[in-house]
Amino acid sequence: MPYKITRLFAAAMFCLMCVLGQTTRAEDIIFEPAGEFLKLPAGYSLGRCSAVATNSKGEIYLLHRGQHPLLCVDTNGNLLRSWGDDLIGTAHGLRVDRHDNVWVTDIGRHRVLKFDPTGKLLLALGTGKAGTGDDEFDRPTDIAFGPKDEVFVTDGYGNTRVLKFTAEGRLLHSWGRPGAKPGEFNIPHSIVIDAQGRLLVGDRENDRIQIFDNEGHWLAEWKGFAPYGLAINGDGQLFVADARAHQILRLDASGKIQQRWGKQGKAPGEFGLPHMLGFDAKGNLIVAEVEGMRFQKLFRKN
């Protein structure tokens, strides 16, 4: 079967899976899977892929567990620059703030690192050893930014808490403890701030998102999925990487699932443990797959 026909057939089947079991609605988003989009030069290869983020120029940052762990590419997947071999132990979370600084969580060295867009290290939080102190992390997972450049960190695998810092790295507040009650966590794995200013924390092993205000006061919870990764697109819509289901979900403002994409597999539109996700300047979805060891792009068609 010619490639063009094969791709069209795969896209049609993918869209059918997206709406399987529900009526197509005008607000539904249509993505066409394109598979891995990177065009890496000789000598570069991907390890386990953990996170993706985009800056104001439309450049795409990709984080993986291999040599050259932080890659910056253009919209077509061409490499612009890379760094991190001497600074990043085990890559996990990646976010870009409104000043285009690049933030990374390192679960191997228990640190949160802030770089300028060229890779110059600007700030390092944590001591390099696991701990419970105000200046320590135990495998931190993700970062989000408040309206006054506050930095929120999910200190995730070991400490089951969220910490709030100033932009300069001074601790302001922290909350959370092990458990399944409101305000408790079992691996706080991802964090974003929505248009209402609410903190959405992916409480991974409790299969829920917990919602807090800017000071950590509990507001609500949304259950029914494993929120490994969280991302908000340009329209303010929340997307979830559910790695247990090997799916991407779109939620409404009350946490109800509106759409699902994908299943476990290696074909375009299928996923191998989708870990975290992000959007490029055109609204295309990029998914970092840990088991699939790839960054897969899904082109938005509407």
N, C-alpha and C positions, 0 to 999 in steps of 0.2 A: 504494500500500500504506500503511495507517495507520502513524503513527509508532511506536506501541507494538509492533506486529507487526514492523516493520522493525528495531527495536532488539533484540527477542528473537531474530530471525533472525540479526542480526549477532553477537550474543553467542554463539549456538549455533555459528556457523561459527568464531568465534574460539576457543572451547573445543576444537573439532575440530582446529584447527591446532595448539593447544597440545600435543596428545597424538598428533599424526600420526606414525605409525611406531613407536609404543610402546603397551603395554598400560596402561590407566588403573589407577592404584594408589591405595590409601586415603590415602597421604600426599601425593598430588598436590594442588596448589593450583589453585583455579578463580578466575579473574578475569573480570569482565564489563567490557568497555571502555565508557567513557562519553565519550571524547573530551576536548576542552579544557574545563576546569571553571571558569575564571576569570570573574568578573563585574567587569571593570574600569570605572571611571567614565570619563566623557567626557574626552578629552585624553590618555588613556593608551593606549599600544599596545606590543606586544612586538617586540623585536629577536630576534636569535639567542638561544635559551634554553639556558643552560649548566648549571645546577645547582639542587638543591632540598634542603631540610633542615627538620626539625621540632623545636620546643622542647618543654619539659616541660608547657606549658599546652595543647599541641595546635595551636598556631599554626604556620603553614607559611610558610617563607621561600623565595622564588624569586629566582633571579639570571639576568639576561638582559643582552644587549648593545644597550641603547637608553636612552632617557630614563627616569629613575627606575629605575636598574638593580637595586636591591634592593627587592623587594616583600614585605610581610608580609600574609598573608590568613588568614581563618578557614577552618574545615573545608569550608565551602560555597563558597569562592572569593571571598568579599567582601573588598575591600581594607580593611586596618586602618591601615597606615602604609607609607611608602616613603622611601628616601633613597639617596644615593650619587652624584648627578650631579657634585658638586665633588670627589669623592675617588676614585672608581673609574674607571680608564681603559678597560681591556678585561676584562670580567668572565670568570672561568673557574670556579674551585672555590668551594664553599660548605659549611661545616659549623657545627653548633651544639654547644658543649661542655656539660658537665654542670651548669654554672652559668648556662646559657642565654645566654652570650655568643655572638655571631655572628662567624664568621671567614670572610674572603674572600681568594682569591688573584687577583691582578691581573697578567695577562700583558702588559698594555700598559705599565704603570709598574714592573713587576718588584718588586712588593711583596706582603706578607701583612698584612692589616688585621684588627684585632680591634675589634668594636663591642659596646656593651651592647645590650639588647633594643630600646631606643628609637632607636638609630642614633648614639649618642655614641661618637666614636672613642676607644678606650682604649689602643691600641698599634699601632704601624706598624713592621714589620720590613722591612729593605731600604733602600737609599739612593735609590731611584727611577731608577737606571741599571743596565743589565745588567753583571754582573761575576761573578767566580769567588771573591771573598773571603768570609770568614766572615760578613760583614755585608751580603752582596750575593746577589741571585738573578738568574737568567736565565730569565724566563717561568715562574714557579712555578705548579704545576697543582692541588695538592690538599693537604688537611690531615687529620691524625688526632690523637687525644688519648690519652695513656697513663694508667695508674691513678693516678699522682701528678701529674696535670695537665701532664705533658710534652707538647710539641707537636712532631709529626712533619710535615715538609713535603717533598713531592716537588718537586724543583727541576728541571723536567721537560724543557722543550723545548731549553734551551741547555746546562744543566750535567749532566744525566743522573746525578743523585745524590739521596740522601735526607738531610735534616738533622734533628737532634734538638735541641730547645730546652727550657729551663725555661719555666714558665708566664709568667715575666717577660721572656722573650725572649733569655736568655743561651745561646749555642751550647754544647752538650755534646758532640756527636759528629756525624760525617757519614760516608757511605760511598757507593760507586758510581763507575763510570766507563763510557765508551762501550764497547759490545760485546754479545755474546750468551752469554757464559759465566756461570756462577753468580755473582751479585753485581754483574754488569754490566747496563747498561740501554740501551735504545733508546726513549727518551721514557717515563720513569716518570710515568704520567698520573693515577693514582688510588691512594688508600691508605685502608685501614681496619684496625682491630684486632678480632680475633675473640674469642669467649668464652674461648679458651685463652690469650689474651694474645699471640698471634702477629700480626706485622705482615704484611698481605697487600698487596703492591704490584703494581698493574696496569702491567706492562711492555708498553706498547701495541704498538709496532712489532715487538717480538719475539714477539707473539701468545702471551703467557703471563702468569701471575701468579707472582711470586716470594714465598716465605715466609721471614721473618726472625724472630729473637727480638728482645727489647726493645733490645738493644745492637747490632743490625745483623748478627748472625751468621746466615749463610745456612742454611736448613733444608731447603727443597725447592722444586720448581717444578711448576706445572700448566699444560699446554699445550693449544692447540687452539681458541683464540678470541682476539678483539681486545678486551681489557678497558679500554674507555674509562672506564666508571664502575663503581664498586663500592659496594654498600650491604648492610647486614645488617638483617634485619627483627626484629620483636619476639620471634620464636621462635629467633633465633640463626642463621637460614639466610642464606647468601650469595647475592646476586643480582648479575649482571653486565650492563651495557649494552654489547653488542657492536655497535658502530656500523658495522662493515664488513658484517655480516650483517643489519643493521637489525632486531635481535632483542634480547629480554631473556632471560637464562638464569638458571636456578637450579642451584647446584652443591651437592654433598654435602661432608662434612667432609674428604674426600680429593681434592676438585677434580673429580670426575666430574659431567658434565652430567646433571641429573635431569629438567629440563623446559625447553622453549623456547616463547616467545611472539612472535608477530608476523612481519611481513615488510615490505619497503619499500612505502610508500604513504602516502596522506593520510587514509584512512578511520579510524574508531575501531578501535583494536587494531592498526593499522599504524603504522610509524615512519619518520620522515625524519631519519636520523642521530641515534639516541638517545645522548646525550652523558653524562649522569649521571642518577641516580635516587635516590629515597628513599621512605619510608613515613610515612603519617600515623598518628595515634593509634589508628585502627581497623584498621590493617594494610593499608589500601588503598595501591596502588602509584602513585607519581607519577613521570613520566618527562619529562625536559627534552630537547627535540629541537632541535638546531642548525639543520638544514635545514628541518624542519617548522615552526620558529619558534612552538612552542606548548609548554605544559605539559599533558600528557595524564594523566588519572586513570583507573586501572583498579580497580574495586571488587572487593574480596575477598568471595567468596561462601561460603567454608567455613572 
